[in-house]
Amino acid sequence: MIVPQRDVQGGIASVTSGYYGSRLETDFDVIYVESYRDGSKWQKLLKALAAYRQFRKVLRKVKPDLIHIHSSFGPSFYRKMPFILMAERAGIPVVNHIHGSAMDEFYNNAGTRKQKLVQKIYGKCACIITLTPHWQKIIQNIAKDTKVVTVPNYSILHEETAQPAARDKRFAKKQILFLGKIDEAKGVYEIPAVMDRVCREFPEAVFYLAGSGDLEGVRERTPEDLRKNLVLPGWIVGEEKTQALWDSAVFFLPSHMEAMPVSALDAMGYGLPVVSTNVGGIPDVVSDGGNGTLTAVGDTEKMAEALLALLRDRALWEKMSDESLAIVRERFSLDAHIAQLEKIYEEAMS
């Protein structure tokens, strides 16, 4: 399995981290090759070159029955291309697990030469995994002769967050949580306008925006009198992330594009209602009017209204919290995710 380094910031590493120590390793002998790390361009290049060397050694000494590659669009496509070509030469089937969302930049608006390269490389895969039916249709139009399937991301269920004492604390605190890259594509620069409306009614409300990126840009866009309501801890993991999920009342994701937001699924596993945008794979995770509210991109007025409705109404908040837990329980468990992967493995190897 070609994966990012375990401490990488981002959705792919969040997904692959759940495989370590899981049933997948019991049912299959999994060899991990880490092909990406955070850092400078040179550090990333050296990591990739080391991964190619390790991969060649695995092909020569072990000759695995299957290669499972986790990839995205843009630079990730080119980094993973050598693995696909080496696997093809070795006669080993490849499952290409695509996590990206920037299709326009990567393919739709690309030149004919690049489009043909993408078609060629995807055509060498035994199976391509996408995250939602929306992306399955898009990729199938590119890789017409390759099997394309949908395997959603997963979440870990925390039923204990529905206990009355936990809910009392969360609802009273009025903390609104964002997890992800701090940049324009995630809609983060629009959050100060939402804060202005929400904090006028709830001066105690806290917007906890956790992630790496342009923290100073968000701070500068936030009016000085609202900066006390803004927390920018940077990228958080482990206990710090768990605590943020336990302390928050609502998850807020004003993204401009998403494949399938791991952060929203994480939040739903902790029983958080979600306020987000109606783009990409988000509607496949968030039920508008069910476990949250979906708005148009950039509609800060409706985003603020949705957050205020939840902060005002304990019954509505509990209903949407219950629905988040139910959606994870029924559709996005780790066991169901691994069962789908194992079925794909068996079919590809046969």
DRENTOR-370214 format. One line per field, with one value per residue (C-alpha): residue in one letter; x, y, z. Coordinates in steps of 0.1 Angstrom, whole numbers, always signed. Each point is the difference from the previous one (the first is absolute). Last residue first. Layout:
r = (a_...)
px = (X_...)
py = (Y_...)
pz = (Z_...)
! end
This chain:
r = (s_m_a_e_e_y_i_k_e_l_q_a_i_h_a_d_l_s_f_r_e_r_v_i_a_l_s_e_d_s_m_k_e_w_l_a_r_d_r_l_l_a_l_l_a_e_a_m_k_e_t_d_g_v_a_t_l_t_g_n_g_g_d_s_v_v_d_p_i_g_g_v_n_t_s_v_v_p_l_g_y_g_m_a_d_l_a_s_v_p_m_a_e_m_h_s_p_l_f_f_v_a_s_d_w_l_a_q_t_k_e_e_g_v_i_w_g_p_l_v_l_n_k_r_l_d_e_p_t_r_e_r_v_g_e_l_d_g_s_g_a_l_y_f_v_a_e_p_f_e_r_c_v_r_d_m_v_a_p_i_e_y_v_g_k_a_e_d_i_k_g_l_f_l_i_q_k_k_a_f_r_k_d_r_a_a_p_q_a_t_e_e_h_l_i_s_y_n_p_v_t_v_v_k_t_d_k_a_i_n_q_i_i_k_q_w_h_p_t_l_t_i_i_c_a_c_k_g_y_i_k_q_v_l_k_q_k_r_t_g_a_n_n_y_f_e_d_m_a_s_g_h_i_h_n_v_v_p_i_g_a_r_e_a_m_l_i_f_p_m_k_r_y_f_s_p_g_f_s_s_h_i_h_i_l_d_p_k_v_k_r_l_v_k_r_f_q_r_y_a_a_l_a_k_l_l_k_q_w_k_s_g_d_r_y_s_e_v_y_i_v_d_f_d_t_e_l_r_s_g_y_y_g_s_t_v_s_a_i_g_g_q_v_d_r_q_p_v_i_m)
px = (-86_+22_-22_-32_+16_+14_-33_-18_+26_-4_-38_+4_+25_-25_-28_+22_+11_-36_-15_-35_-22_+19_+15_-35_-15_+26_-6_-38_+3_+19_-26_-28_+21_+6_-37_-11_+27_-12_+20_+35_-14_-21_+30_+23_-26_-6_+38_+4_-30_+15_+35_-12_+36_-7_-37_-14_-3_-15_+5_-8_-34_-10_+26_+15_+38_+21_-10_-9_+37_+13_+5_-19_-30_+18_+3_-17_+4_-16_+26_-6_+37_-1_-15_+31_+23_-23_+2_+38_+2_-17_-9_+13_-3_-2_-8_+0_-21_+6_-15_-4_-23_-1_+37_+18_+2_+14_+26_+10_+5_+21_+22_+2_+14_+5_-2_+12_+0_-16_-20_-27_-23_-26_+26_+8_-35_+7_+29_-20_+11_+17_+34_-4_-11_+31_+22_-11_+8_+7_-2_-32_-23_-26_-18_-27_-12_-34_-2_-14_-29_-24_+26_+25_-20_-2_+36_+12_-16_+19_+32_-6_+2_+38_-3_-19_+20_+14_+11_+24_+4_+2_-23_-21_-26_-18_-28_+1_-33_+12_-35_-8_+32_-3_-37_+7_+28_-22_-30_+21_-1_+38_+3_-11_+34_+0_+32_-4_+4_+8_-24_+9_-13_+10_+17_+9_+23_-10_-14_+26_-9_-38_+2_+19_-29_-27_+19_+6_-38_-4_+23_+35_+16_+18_+17_+4_+24_+20_+19_-29_+5_+35_-11_-30_+21_+26_-27_-13_+35_+5_-34_+6_-15_-32_-20_+30_+19_-13_-36_+3_+12_-18_+26_-1_+6_+7_+18_-2_+30_+4_+35_+16_+34_+1_-35_+12_+29_-23_-25_+27_+16_-33_-6_+22_-15_-36_+10_+13_-36_-28_-1_+15_-2_+15_-10_+24_-10_+14_+34_+33_+19_+37_+0_-33_+8_+35_-15_-24_+28_+19_-31_-8_+35_-5_-33_+14_+29_-24_-22_+31_+11_-34_+0_-19_-29_+7_-9_+8_-4_+1_-22_+1_-33_-3_-38_-28_+16_+14_-34_-16_+17_+34_+9_-29_-14_+31_-9_-30_+15_+31_-22_-19_+29_+31_+26_+10_-5_+22_-22_-11_+8_-14)
py = (-129_+26_+29_-18_-10_+35_+16_-22_+8_+38_-3_-19_+26_+28_-19_-7_+37_+11_+25_-10_-11_+11_+31_+11_-8_+20_+30_-4_+0_+33_+14_-8_+13_+33_+4_-7_+24_+29_+32_-13_-21_+27_+24_-23_-3_+38_+7_-24_+16_+35_-13_-12_-6_-34_-7_-15_-34_-5_-28_-35_-2_+33_-3_-35_+2_-28_-4_+37_+7_-19_+29_+32_+10_+18_-7_+2_-33_-14_-16_-35_-9_-23_+30_+20_-27_-2_+38_-1_-29_+22_-19_+15_+36_+34_+36_-10_+17_-28_+7_-28_+9_-3_-4_-12_-37_+7_+24_-25_-27_+24_+8_-36_-12_+26_+38_+22_+37_+11_+29_+10_+29_+15_+24_+11_+13_+36_+2_-8_-33_+3_+4_-31_-20_+12_-7_-37_-5_-37_-28_-11_+6_+28_+2_+26_+8_+13_+20_+31_-20_+23_+23_-29_-18_+29_+11_-36_-6_+29_-12_-35_+11_-2_-37_-10_-33_+10_+34_-15_-14_-37_-21_-2_+26_+0_+22_+3_+10_-11_-7_-25_-19_-2_-11_-25_-17_-1_-15_-28_+2_+4_-35_-14_+8_-15_-1_+14_-13_+11_-13_-28_+7_-21_+4_-30_+12_+2_+35_+15_+37_-3_-25_+26_+25_-27_-13_+35_+6_-36_+10_-8_-14_-33_-9_-36_-21_+31_+5_+21_+26_+5_+3_+22_+24_+1_+7_+29_+14_+1_+14_+30_+3_+19_-32_-19_+12_+36_-10_-32_+16_-26_-26_-33_-26_-36_-17_-38_-14_-35_-15_-10_+13_+25_+12_+4_+21_+22_+5_+8_+24_+19_+5_+32_+13_-3_+14_+31_+9_-24_-25_-33_-30_-30_-36_-25_-36_-36_+12_-9_-5_+4_+18_+20_+9_+12_+21_+15_+9_+18_+18_+10_+14_+22_+12_+10_+18_+19_+10_+12_+20_+16_+10_-17_-25_-35_-23_-35_-22_-36_-22_-38_-17_-37_-3_-12_+11_+32_+10_-8_+32_+5_+27_+5_+30_+21_-4_+22_+28_-1_+5_+29_+23_+8_-27_-18_-35_+5_-2_-33_-25_-34)
pz = (-93_+17_-9_+12_+34_+6_-9_+26_+25_-5_+4_+33_+11_-4_+16_+31_+1_+3_-25_-9_+29_+31_-17_-11_+34_+19_-23_+5_+37_-1_-24_+24_+30_-17_-10_+36_+14_-22_+1_-9_-28_-16_+4_-20_-28_-1_-1_-29_-17_+2_-9_-34_-13_-15_+0_+32_+16_+35_+24_+12_-18_-14_-27_+5_+2_-13_-37_+0_+7_-30_-23_+11_+20_+28_+37_+34_+18_+31_+23_+14_+5_-30_-19_+7_-14_-31_-4_+2_-25_-26_-31_-33_+11_-16_+11_+36_+28_+25_+35_+26_+28_+38_+8_+31_-9_-35_+14_+26_-25_-21_+29_+11_-33_-28_-4_-28_+10_+32_-15_+25_-8_+24_+15_-36_-3_+12_-24_-31_-15_-34_+15_+21_-30_-20_+30_+1_-36_+0_+26_+17_+29_-1_+33_-3_+35_+10_+32_-17_-12_-20_-13_+0_-28_-24_+3_+0_-33_-16_+17_-15_-37_-1_+11_-32_-2_-34_+15_+25_+35_-8_+21_+32_+9_+33_+14_+38_+17_+35_+13_-28_+6_+38_+1_-28_+20_+31_-20_-16_-38_-2_+14_-34_-14_-35_-20_-35_-36_-35_-26_-24_-35_-30_-34_-22_-28_-37_+1_+22_-6_+0_+29_+20_-2_+7_+30_+13_+4_+13_+29_+12_-31_-3_-33_-10_-21_-7_-33_-15_+27_-13_-36_+7_+21_-28_-26_+21_+4_-38_-8_+23_+35_+9_+7_+14_+30_+3_-5_+20_+33_+22_+9_+19_-27_+11_-29_+3_-20_-14_+0_-34_+10_-28_+10_+36_-11_-21_+28_+26_-25_-4_+38_+2_-32_+13_+34_-17_-13_+9_+29_+8_+24_-18_+7_-17_-2_+1_+14_-17_+32_-8_-33_+3_+36_-10_-28_+25_+24_-27_-12_+36_+5_-31_+13_+34_-17_-22_+30_+20_-30_-5_+37_+27_+4_-10_-29_-14_+31_-11_+22_-3_+8_+6_-3_+22_+33_-14_-14_+34_+13_+16_-25_-24_+19_-8_-37_+2_+21_-23_-30_+17_+8_+21_-3_+33_-14_-31_-30_-14_-28_+11)
! end
